[in-house]
Amino acid sequence: TRDGPRDEEEITTPTTTGVVGIGEDSVDGGAGTAIPSVHMIDPMTMEIVDYDAVVERWGVGPERLGDVLALAGDAADNIPGVPGVGKKIAVELIQRFGTLDELLERAGEEVTQKKRRENLVEFADVARLSRQLVELERGVTFEEMSMPAQFKRVSDITMENLDKDRLLQFYSRMGLQDLKRRVEERFSATTTIDTQVSRSNFNRSGRESSSSSTS
């Protein structure tokens, strides 16, 4: 992050150094190991997240976090994962085998729990697909992460009007069916409320007109 005062609305370069574990810079972790020094700020808690924080929370370093997520899956983000493998088991497997690829390569012979072994073999391609889905785009240049030159302050940025059809088409294209369903339900509820309000206003207007005519 940068030191010194700054205008709250002024848009400059990103204030965090990036995402945990994918930077070039590193610090000495002892015994000849290198631990990435890249860190970020959790926007929910505003706490700094570094390498050690990831290990403490997940049981693996940032470089293996994608492997854990690929195994455990995440229904909220449509990451299928491997059936029967939750976060705890996923962490244990990655700690034992080192990487997702190594696990899938050796699971058929070295995973002793029968159902787990069968699922790892049967859903190996799903696990690989899940790994691709959780992977971060690493080829984004610094210029692409910066704000366009025409924007100088946060207040200059405005949202386009909501295009319902465009939004739902995007959800369909991305396979976000659950999210699409929930948004459709919300649109439907909003339309129903608007219709009821319009009818109420129409009826009230009609009554007022009749009252005026009678007077």
C-alpha positions as CSV (number, residue, x, y, z in Angstrom):
1,T,0.0,0.0,0.0
2,R,1.0,3.6,-0.3
3,D,2.0,5.9,2.5
4,G,0.7,9.4,3.1
5,P,-2.7,11.2,2.8
6,R,-4.9,10.7,-0.2
7,D,-8.1,12.1,-1.5
8,E,-10.9,9.7,-0.8
9,E,-12.4,10.1,-4.2
10,E,-9.2,10.3,-6.2
11,I,-8.7,7.2,-8.3
12,T,-5.1,6.1,-8.4
13,T,-3.4,2.7,-8.9
14,P,-4.6,-0.2,-6.8
15,T,-3.7,0.1,-3.1
16,T,-3.1,-3.6,-2.6
17,T,-0.2,-5.5,-4.1
18,G,-2.4,-8.2,-5.6
19,V,-3.7,-11.6,-4.7
20,V,-2.0,-13.8,-2.2
21,G,0.6,-16.1,-3.5
22,I,1.0,-15.2,-7.1
23,G,3.5,-12.4,-6.9
24,E,7.2,-12.4,-8.0
25,D,8.5,-10.9,-4.7
26,S,9.1,-13.3,-1.8
27,V,10.6,-13.3,1.7
28,D,12.8,-15.9,3.2
29,G,10.8,-18.6,4.9
30,G,13.8,-20.3,6.4
31,A,15.5,-23.6,5.4
32,G,16.0,-22.2,1.9
33,T,12.3,-21.8,1.2
34,A,10.6,-18.7,-0.3
35,I,7.2,-17.5,0.9
36,P,5.4,-15.0,-1.4
37,S,5.1,-11.6,0.2
38,V,2.1,-10.5,-1.8
39,H,-0.9,-9.7,0.3
40,M,-4.4,-8.2,0.0
41,I,-7.1,-6.6,2.1
42,D,-10.3,-8.6,2.8
43,P,-13.1,-6.2,1.8
44,M,-15.5,-7.7,4.3
45,T,-13.4,-7.4,7.4
46,M,-10.8,-4.9,6.1
47,E,-8.1,-7.1,7.5
48,I,-4.8,-7.7,5.7
49,V,-4.5,-11.3,4.4
50,D,-1.0,-12.6,3.9
51,Y,0.5,-16.1,3.3
52,D,0.3,-17.1,6.9
53,A,-3.3,-16.0,7.2
54,V,-4.3,-18.3,4.3
55,V,-2.4,-21.3,5.8
56,E,-4.1,-20.7,9.2
57,R,-7.6,-20.5,7.7
58,W,-7.3,-23.2,5.0
59,G,-4.5,-25.5,6.1
60,V,-2.6,-25.0,2.8
61,G,-0.7,-22.1,1.2
62,P,-2.2,-19.9,-1.4
63,E,-0.5,-21.8,-4.2
64,R,-2.6,-24.9,-3.3
65,L,-5.8,-23.2,-2.4
66,G,-7.2,-23.7,-5.9
67,D,-6.6,-27.4,-5.6
68,V,-8.6,-27.5,-2.4
69,L,-11.5,-25.5,-3.9
70,A,-11.5,-27.8,-6.9
71,L,-12.0,-30.8,-4.8
72,A,-14.4,-29.4,-2.3
73,G,-16.4,-27.4,-4.8
74,D,-18.6,-24.3,-4.1
75,A,-22.3,-24.5,-4.9
76,A,-22.6,-20.7,-4.6
77,D,-20.1,-20.2,-7.5
78,N,-21.2,-23.3,-9.5
79,I,-18.0,-25.1,-8.8
80,P,-19.0,-28.8,-8.9
81,G,-16.0,-30.4,-7.1
82,V,-15.9,-34.1,-6.2
83,P,-18.9,-35.6,-4.5
84,G,-18.3,-36.6,-0.9
85,V,-15.2,-34.4,-0.6
86,G,-15.6,-31.4,1.6
87,K,-13.1,-28.8,2.7
88,K,-11.6,-30.8,5.5
89,I,-11.0,-33.9,3.4
90,A,-9.8,-31.8,0.5
91,V,-7.2,-30.2,2.7
92,E,-6.1,-33.6,4.0
93,L,-5.7,-35.0,0.5
94,I,-3.7,-32.0,-0.8
95,Q,-1.5,-32.0,2.3
96,R,-0.8,-35.7,1.6
97,F,-0.4,-35.7,-2.1
98,G,0.9,-32.2,-2.7
99,T,-1.1,-31.2,-5.7
100,L,-4.5,-32.0,-7.3
101,D,-2.8,-33.5,-10.4
102,E,-0.7,-35.8,-8.2
103,L,-3.7,-36.8,-6.2
104,L,-5.8,-37.7,-9.3
105,E,-2.8,-39.6,-10.7
106,R,-2.4,-41.8,-7.7
107,A,-5.9,-41.9,-6.2
108,G,-6.8,-45.2,-7.8
109,E,-4.0,-47.1,-6.0
110,E,-3.3,-45.0,-2.9
111,V,-6.6,-43.7,-1.5
112,T,-7.8,-46.4,0.9
113,Q,-11.3,-45.2,1.6
114,K,-13.4,-47.0,-1.1
115,K,-16.1,-44.5,-1.9
116,R,-13.7,-41.6,-1.8
117,R,-11.3,-43.5,-4.1
118,E,-14.1,-44.3,-6.6
119,N,-15.4,-40.7,-6.6
120,L,-11.9,-39.3,-7.2
121,V,-11.4,-41.7,-10.1
122,E,-14.9,-41.2,-11.6
123,F,-15.0,-37.5,-11.2
124,A,-11.3,-36.7,-12.1
125,D,-12.3,-34.7,-15.1
126,V,-14.8,-32.7,-13.1
127,A,-12.1,-31.9,-10.6
128,R,-9.8,-30.7,-13.4
129,L,-12.6,-28.6,-14.8
130,S,-13.3,-27.2,-11.3
131,R,-9.6,-26.3,-11.0
132,Q,-9.9,-24.3,-14.2
133,L,-13.0,-22.5,-12.9
134,V,-11.3,-21.3,-9.7
135,E,-8.1,-20.3,-11.4
136,L,-7.4,-16.5,-11.5
137,E,-6.5,-14.8,-14.7
138,R,-2.7,-14.2,-14.4
139,G,-2.1,-12.4,-17.7
140,V,-3.8,-9.1,-16.7
141,T,-1.4,-6.2,-17.2
142,F,-1.1,-3.3,-14.7
143,E,-2.5,-0.9,-17.3
144,E,-5.7,-3.1,-17.6
145,M,-6.2,-3.0,-13.8
146,S,-6.0,0.8,-13.8
147,M,-9.0,3.0,-14.3
148,P,-9.7,4.5,-17.7
149,A,-8.2,8.0,-18.2
150,Q,-11.6,9.7,-18.5
151,F,-12.4,8.9,-14.9
152,K,-10.8,11.1,-12.3
153,R,-13.0,10.7,-9.3
154,V,-15.3,8.0,-8.0
155,S,-18.3,10.3,-8.5
156,D,-17.6,10.3,-12.2
157,I,-18.5,6.6,-12.4
158,T,-22.2,5.8,-13.0
159,M,-24.0,2.6,-13.7
160,E,-26.0,1.9,-16.9
161,N,-29.7,1.4,-16.6
162,L,-30.5,-2.3,-15.8
163,D,-31.1,-4.4,-18.9
164,K,-33.0,-7.4,-17.7
165,D,-32.8,-9.4,-20.9
166,R,-29.0,-8.8,-21.2
167,L,-28.4,-9.8,-17.6
168,L,-30.4,-13.0,-17.9
169,Q,-28.7,-13.9,-21.2
170,F,-25.3,-13.5,-19.5
171,Y,-26.4,-15.8,-16.6
172,S,-27.5,-18.4,-19.1
173,R,-24.3,-18.2,-21.1
174,M,-22.2,-18.5,-17.9
175,G,-24.3,-21.4,-16.6
176,L,-25.4,-19.5,-13.5
177,Q,-28.9,-21.2,-13.5
178,D,-29.6,-20.8,-9.8
179,L,-28.7,-17.1,-9.8
180,K,-30.7,-16.6,-13.0
181,R,-33.8,-18.2,-11.3
182,R,-33.5,-16.0,-8.2
183,V,-33.1,-12.9,-10.3
184,E,-36.1,-13.9,-12.5
185,E,-38.2,-14.4,-9.3
186,R,-37.1,-10.9,-8.1
187,F,-38.0,-9.3,-11.4
188,S,-41.4,-11.1,-11.3
189,A,-42.1,-9.9,-7.8
190,T,-41.1,-6.4,-8.7
191,T,-43.4,-6.5,-11.7
192,T,-46.3,-7.7,-9.6
193,I,-45.8,-5.0,-7.1
194,D,-45.6,-2.3,-9.8
195,T,-48.8,-3.7,-11.4
196,Q,-50.6,-3.6,-8.0
197,V,-49.4,0.0,-7.4
198,S,-50.5,1.0,-10.9
199,R,-54.0,-0.5,-10.4
200,S,-54.3,1.1,-7.0
201,N,-53.4,4.5,-8.4
202,F,-55.8,4.0,-11.3
203,N,-58.7,3.0,-9.0
204,R,-58.0,5.9,-6.7
205,S,-57.9,8.3,-9.6
206,G,-61.2,6.9,-10.9
207,R,-62.9,7.3,-7.5
208,E,-61.6,10.9,-7.3
209,S,-62.9,11.7,-10.8
210,S,-66.4,10.2,-9.9
211,S,-66.5,12.2,-6.7
212,S,-65.7,15.4,-8.6
213,S,-68.3,14.7,-11.2
214,T,-71.0,14.1,-8.5
215,S,-70.1,17.3,-6.7
